[in-house]
Amino acid sequence: MTIGIILTPDSRSKAYIQKILKNKIKLDLIIFMNDNRSEKIFSNELIQQSKNHGFDISKSVIDTLKENNLDFQEFPFVDINNSELIDYIRNSSIDLILFSGGGILRDEILSLETKFIHFHPGIVPSYRGSTCFYYSILDEGRSGVTAFIMDQNLDTGDILHQKYFEKPSHKYLDDVYDPHIRSETLIEMVTMLNKNLFSNTKKQDPSIGETYFIIHPTLKHIAILDCSTND
């Protein structure tokens, strides 16, 4: 089975590729969708928190790729449904691609033989949709990640792996906690996949569960306070 990854210039991809390298996971294909956006400036405290969680948020994806002499195909856009990208994936004959972002997959790319795996920050079917880790922290005092094969609907694909995480003891939920829990689930899932420890995927019933939308700023603030009071 061949495994590839699609990276974008964001914190999630930074955590993905850095932890893949640290865990000596072999990738058969690396695609970098790069729109040359300006790098965000992070505080020293935030950078240290990212390092505490196994990645350096201040190091760009492109620098990580080049410094480790990784072969990759770069595209000058961040659009998962771009026809040039779709043609490239079609001709690559890769079995699985780890998806880090770039939009909602449309019918054309989903019709490829390649399967796309998403690491969703919520335990489905209970937490589908957006910013689910905030809702889960508020409801349960913890969060989780589901790895699933993407389909045409929102977070309803066949489940490969699920992993729970305690809420963080810091306030950097978007920049550190979210990339951390997704990347840790990625490493665990790919390691199991390489060791042939998966039996069958688990199908979801789209009619069961809850779908959430971008959390209201007040609720987000309450969730952050709930975490940061653990400092």
C-alpha positions as a Python dict, from the first residue, in 0.01 Angstrom:
ca = {
    (1, 'M'): (0, 0, 0),
    (2, 'T'): (135, 342, -96),
    (3, 'I'): (77, 647, 123),
    (4, 'G'): (113, 1014, 37),
    (5, 'I'): (34, 1345, 201),
    (6, 'I'): (-94, 1684, 89),
    (7, 'L'): (52, 1971, 288),
    (8, 'T'): (-44, 2338, 305),
    (9, 'P'): (145, 2631, 465),
    (10, 'D'): (-24, 2618, 805),
    (11, 'S'): (27, 2498, 1161),
    (12, 'R'): (-148, 2166, 1102),
    (13, 'S'): (85, 2070, 819),
    (14, 'K'): (386, 2179, 1023),
    (15, 'A'): (288, 1934, 1297),
    (16, 'Y'): (210, 1658, 1047),
    (17, 'I'): (537, 1664, 855),
    (18, 'Q'): (760, 1725, 1157),
    (19, 'K'): (612, 1435, 1352),
    (20, 'I'): (621, 1209, 1045),
    (21, 'L'): (994, 1276, 1023),
    (22, 'K'): (1052, 1226, 1396),
    (23, 'N'): (875, 892, 1381),
    (24, 'K'): (1066, 785, 1067),
    (25, 'I'): (747, 723, 871),
    (26, 'K'): (807, 670, 500),
    (27, 'L'): (586, 854, 254),
    (28, 'D'): (560, 755, -110),
    (29, 'L'): (438, 1097, -223),
    (30, 'I'): (453, 1448, -80),
    (31, 'I'): (246, 1727, -234),
    (32, 'F'): (283, 2083, -109),
    (33, 'M'): (10, 2329, -206),
    (34, 'N'): (188, 2658, -148),
    (35, 'D'): (29, 2997, -210),
    (36, 'N'): (334, 3174, -61),
    (37, 'R'): (134, 3338, 215),
    (38, 'S'): (325, 3533, 477),
    (39, 'E'): (434, 3333, 780),
    (40, 'K'): (250, 3421, 1099),
    (41, 'I'): (453, 3566, 1384),
    (42, 'F'): (414, 3368, 1705),
    (43, 'S'): (504, 3463, 2061),
    (44, 'N'): (791, 3288, 2235),
    (45, 'E'): (543, 3133, 2478),
    (46, 'L'): (335, 2987, 2196),
    (47, 'I'): (645, 2853, 2019),
    (48, 'Q'): (758, 2685, 2339),
    (49, 'Q'): (415, 2526, 2385),
    (50, 'S'): (434, 2385, 2033),
    (51, 'K'): (777, 2239, 2109),
    (52, 'N'): (635, 2088, 2428),
    (53, 'H'): (384, 1911, 2201),
    (54, 'G'): (639, 1773, 1956),
    (55, 'F'): (660, 2031, 1679),
    (56, 'D'): (805, 2376, 1614),
    (57, 'I'): (534, 2609, 1490),
    (58, 'S'): (791, 2872, 1394),
    (59, 'K'): (949, 2646, 1129),
    (60, 'S'): (778, 2669, 790),
    (61, 'V'): (667, 2364, 594),
    (62, 'I'): (892, 2450, 301),
    (63, 'D'): (1196, 2481, 528),
    (64, 'T'): (1124, 2143, 687),
    (65, 'L'): (1091, 1979, 346),
    (66, 'K'): (1412, 2131, 212),
    (67, 'E'): (1623, 2085, 524),
    (68, 'N'): (1539, 1715, 527),
    (69, 'N'): (1604, 1673, 153),
    (70, 'L'): (1254, 1542, 91),
    (71, 'D'): (1125, 1500, -262),
    (72, 'F'): (799, 1685, -308),
    (73, 'Q'): (574, 1825, -579),
    (74, 'E'): (483, 2189, -526),
    (75, 'F'): (175, 2365, -660),
    (76, 'P'): (130, 2746, -647),
    (77, 'F'): (-219, 2736, -495),
    (78, 'V'): (-417, 2598, -201),
    (79, 'D'): (-716, 2438, -370),
    (80, 'I'): (-776, 2067, -330),
    (81, 'N'): (-1013, 2067, -629),
    (82, 'N'): (-773, 2228, -876),
    (83, 'S'): (-771, 2028, -1202),
    (84, 'E'): (-390, 2034, -1226),
    (85, 'L'): (-362, 1877, -882),
    (86, 'I'): (-630, 1620, -961),
    (87, 'D'): (-451, 1514, -1280),
    (88, 'Y'): (-125, 1479, -1091),
    (89, 'I'): (-282, 1259, -823),
    (90, 'R'): (-459, 1051, -1087),
    (91, 'N'): (-130, 981, -1263),
    (92, 'S'): (53, 905, -938),
    (93, 'S'): (-146, 586, -869),
    (94, 'I'): (-111, 642, -494),
    (95, 'D'): (-343, 437, -271),
    (96, 'L'): (-398, 670, 26),
    (97, 'I'): (-338, 1040, 78),
    (98, 'L'): (-330, 1203, 421),
    (99, 'F'): (-532, 1522, 386),
    (100, 'S'): (-431, 1832, 579),
    (101, 'G'): (-659, 2092, 420),
    (102, 'G'): (-728, 2295, 110),
    (103, 'G'): (-1104, 2290, 87),
    (104, 'I'): (-1397, 2049, 67),
    (105, 'L'): (-1338, 1758, -170),
    (106, 'R'): (-1575, 1770, -466),
    (107, 'D'): (-1702, 1486, -684),
    (108, 'E'): (-1415, 1489, -935),
    (109, 'I'): (-1138, 1432, -684),
    (110, 'L'): (-1348, 1189, -480),
    (111, 'S'): (-1401, 980, -795),
    (112, 'L'): (-1029, 901, -813),
    (113, 'E'): (-909, 555, -712),
    (114, 'T'): (-696, 727, -447),
    (115, 'K'): (-861, 747, -105),
    (116, 'F'): (-822, 1056, 114),
    (117, 'I'): (-789, 1031, 492),
    (118, 'H'): (-895, 1320, 710),
    (119, 'F'): (-808, 1368, 1077),
    (120, 'H'): (-1115, 1537, 1220),
    (121, 'P'): (-1088, 1697, 1568),
    (122, 'G'): (-1398, 1532, 1704),
    (123, 'I'): (-1523, 1184, 1786),
    (124, 'V'): (-1787, 1112, 1524),
    (125, 'P'): (-2077, 1075, 1501),
    (126, 'S'): (-2114, 1277, 1822),
    (127, 'Y'): (-1905, 1570, 1697),
    (128, 'R'): (-1923, 1643, 1326),
    (129, 'G'): (-1866, 1983, 1167),
    (130, 'S'): (-1653, 2280, 1269),
    (131, 'T'): (-1442, 2361, 1579),
    (132, 'C'): (-1563, 2041, 1741),
    (133, 'F'): (-1282, 2020, 1996),
    (134, 'Y'): (-1417, 2335, 2162),
    (135, 'Y'): (-1764, 2185, 2198),
    (136, 'S'): (-1620, 1857, 2323),
    (137, 'I'): (-1407, 2034, 2585),
    (138, 'L'): (-1713, 2225, 2707),
    (139, 'D'): (-1930, 1911, 2713),
    (140, 'E'): (-1685, 1646, 2833),
    (141, 'G'): (-1366, 1815, 2950),
    (142, 'R'): (-1174, 1636, 2677),
    (143, 'S'): (-1162, 1605, 2301),
    (144, 'G'): (-1083, 1344, 2039),
    (145, 'V'): (-984, 1286, 1679),
    (146, 'T'): (-1136, 1057, 1418),
    (147, 'A'): (-943, 936, 1115),
    (148, 'F'): (-1182, 853, 835),
    (149, 'I'): (-1195, 805, 460),
    (150, 'M'): (-1348, 1116, 308),
    (151, 'D'): (-1673, 1099, 115),
    (152, 'Q'): (-1922, 1347, -33),
    (153, 'N'): (-2080, 1434, 299),
    (154, 'L'): (-1955, 1622, 605),
    (155, 'D'): (-1750, 1395, 836),
    (156, 'T'): (-1950, 1084, 753),
    (157, 'G'): (-1680, 866, 595),
    (158, 'D'): (-1578, 518, 703),
    (159, 'I'): (-1390, 533, 1035),
    (160, 'L'): (-1032, 406, 1049),
    (161, 'H'): (-922, 513, 1396),
    (162, 'Q'): (-1031, 725, 1693),
    (163, 'K'): (-826, 864, 1980),
    (164, 'Y'): (-918, 1069, 2290),
    (165, 'F'): (-712, 1349, 2443),
    (166, 'E'): (-738, 1536, 2769),
    (167, 'K'): (-803, 1909, 2744),
    (168, 'P'): (-483, 2115, 2736),
    (169, 'S'): (-343, 2319, 3024),
    (170, 'H'): (-276, 2623, 2807),
    (171, 'K'): (-472, 2872, 2595),
    (172, 'Y'): (-333, 2793, 2249),
    (173, 'L'): (-609, 2564, 2133),
    (174, 'D'): (-613, 2665, 1766),
    (175, 'D'): (-240, 2692, 1702),
    (176, 'V'): (-105, 2414, 1925),
    (177, 'Y'): (-370, 2180, 2066),
    (178, 'D'): (-560, 2123, 1740),
    (179, 'P'): (-248, 2043, 1529),
    (180, 'H'): (-112, 1833, 1815),
    (181, 'I'): (-409, 1602, 1859),
    (182, 'R'): (-454, 1559, 1485),
    (183, 'S'): (-86, 1481, 1425),
    (184, 'E'): (-69, 1236, 1715),
    (185, 'T'): (-367, 1048, 1573),
    (186, 'L'): (-204, 1050, 1228),
    (187, 'I'): (115, 894, 1364),
    (188, 'E'): (-74, 627, 1557),
    (189, 'M'): (-301, 543, 1262),
    (190, 'V'): (-21, 522, 1002),
    (191, 'T'): (193, 312, 1237),
    (192, 'M'): (-94, 69, 1281),
    (193, 'L'): (-156, 69, 906),
    (194, 'N'): (207, -13, 831),
    (195, 'K'): (195, -299, 1082),
    (196, 'N'): (-127, -435, 927),
    (197, 'L'): (-312, -390, 1255),
    (198, 'F'): (-633, -269, 1092),
    (199, 'S'): (-907, -520, 1025),
    (200, 'N'): (-1210, -341, 888),
    (201, 'T'): (-1325, 16, 869),
    (202, 'K'): (-1637, 113, 1060),
    (203, 'K'): (-1921, 255, 855),
    (204, 'Q'): (-2112, 554, 984),
    (205, 'D'): (-2484, 614, 979),
    (206, 'P'): (-2516, 977, 858),
    (207, 'S'): (-2856, 1007, 1027),
    (208, 'I'): (-2700, 959, 1371),
    (209, 'G'): (-2498, 1218, 1561),
    (210, 'E'): (-2457, 1594, 1589),
    (211, 'T'): (-2319, 1852, 1347),
    (212, 'Y'): (-2167, 2171, 1487),
    (213, 'F'): (-2090, 2508, 1331),
    (214, 'I'): (-1812, 2758, 1404),
    (215, 'I'): (-1828, 2820, 1774),
    (216, 'H'): (-1955, 3153, 1908),
    (217, 'P'): (-1671, 3374, 2043),
    (218, 'T'): (-1821, 3372, 2392),
    (219, 'L'): (-1833, 2993, 2410),
    (220, 'K'): (-1484, 2976, 2263),
    (221, 'H'): (-1357, 3210, 2533),
    (222, 'I'): (-1521, 2999, 2805),
    (223, 'A'): (-1352, 2685, 2668),
    (224, 'I'): (-1013, 2859, 2659),
    (225, 'L'): (-1058, 2983, 3016),
    (226, 'D'): (-1151, 2630, 3122),
    (227, 'C'): (-817, 2509, 2982),
    (228, 'S'): (-591, 2795, 3084),
    (229, 'T'): (-706, 2786, 3447),
    (230, 'N'): (-514, 2458, 3468),
    (231, 'D'): (-183, 2648, 3431),
}
